[in-house]
C-alpha cells in the first residue's frame, strides 16, 4: 500500500512476538503431555491476544491509511478494507 501511517507498527510487532512465544510454549506443553484443560486455557489466551492485536491493526489502519486515502480521494482503500474485514471476521 502506498500509504504508511502506522503509528502502532512497533506495538504490533511486539505483540506478535509475545504471541509467537506463547504458541511455542503451548506446543512444548502439548509435547510434554500436559493436561488438555491447561492446553485449552492457553489456546484461549492466544486467541484473545490475536484478536487484540487484530483490533490494534484495524484501528491503526483506520486512523492512518484509510483517513489519508479518503482525503486524497482514493476510494479503493475502503473496498480493500471491507475485503480484509470479511476475511478476518467469519
C-alpha positions in Angstrom: 0.0 0.0 0.0 1.3 3.4 -0.8 0.1 5.0 2.4 2.2 4.2 5.5 0.9 5.9 8.6 1.0 3.1 11.0 1.9 4.5 14.4 1.3 1.2 16.1 3.7 -0.9 13.9 6.3 -1.5 16.7 3.5 -2.3 19.2 2.0 -4.8 16.8 5.4 -6.5 16.1 6.0 -6.7 19.9 2.5 -8.2 20.5 3.1 -10.8 17.7 6.5 -11.7 19.2 4.8 -12.4 22.5 2.1 -14.4 20.8 4.8 -16.4 19.0 6.5 -17.2 22.3 3.2 -18.2 23.9 2.4 -20.6 21.0 5.8 -22.1 21.3 5.4 -22.7 25.0 1.9 -24.3 24.4 3.4 -26.5 21.8 6.0 -27.6 24.4 3.2 -28.2 26.9 1.4 -30.5 24.4 4.6 -32.4 23.6 5.3 -33.0 27.3 1.8 -34.4 27.9 0.3 -31.5 29.9 -3.4 -31.7 30.8 -5.9 -31.0 27.9 -7.7 -28.4 30.0 -4.5 -26.5 30.6 -3.8 -26.5 26.8 -7.3 -25.3 26.0 -7.0 -22.4 28.5 -3.7 -21.4 26.9 -5.1 -21.6 23.4 -8.0 -19.4 24.5 -5.4 -16.9 25.8 -3.6 -16.9 22.5 -6.8 -16.4 20.6 -7.7 -13.4 22.8 -4.2 -12.0 22.2 -4.5 -12.4 18.4 -7.9 -10.7 18.5 -6.5 -7.8 20.5 -3.6 -7.5 18.0 -6.1 -7.5 15.1 -8.0 -4.7 16.8 -4.9 -2.6 17.2 -4.0 -3.2 13.5 -7.5 -2.3 12.4 -7.7 0.9 14.5 -4.2 1.9 13.3 -5.2 1.3 9.7 -8.4 3.3 10.0 -6.7 6.3 11.8 -3.8 6.4 9.4 -4.1 4.9 6.0 -7.9 5.0 5.5 -8.2 8.6 6.6 -5.4 9.7 4.4 -6.6 7.8 1.4 -10.1 9.1 1.7 -8.7 12.7 2.0 -6.9 12.1 -1.3 -10.0 10.7 -2.9 -8.8 7.1 -3.1 -11.9 5.0 -2.5 -10.2 1.7 -3.3 -8.9 1.6 0.3 -12.5 1.2 1.6 -13.0 -1.8 -0.8 -9.8 -3.4 0.3 -10.6 -2.8 4.0 -14.1 -4.4 3.5 -12.4 -7.4 1.9 -10.0 -7.7 4.8 -12.7 -7.4 7.4 -14.8 -10.1 5.6 -11.8 -12.5 5.8 -11.0 -11.6 9.4 -14.5 -11.9 10.7 -16.0 -15.2 9.6 
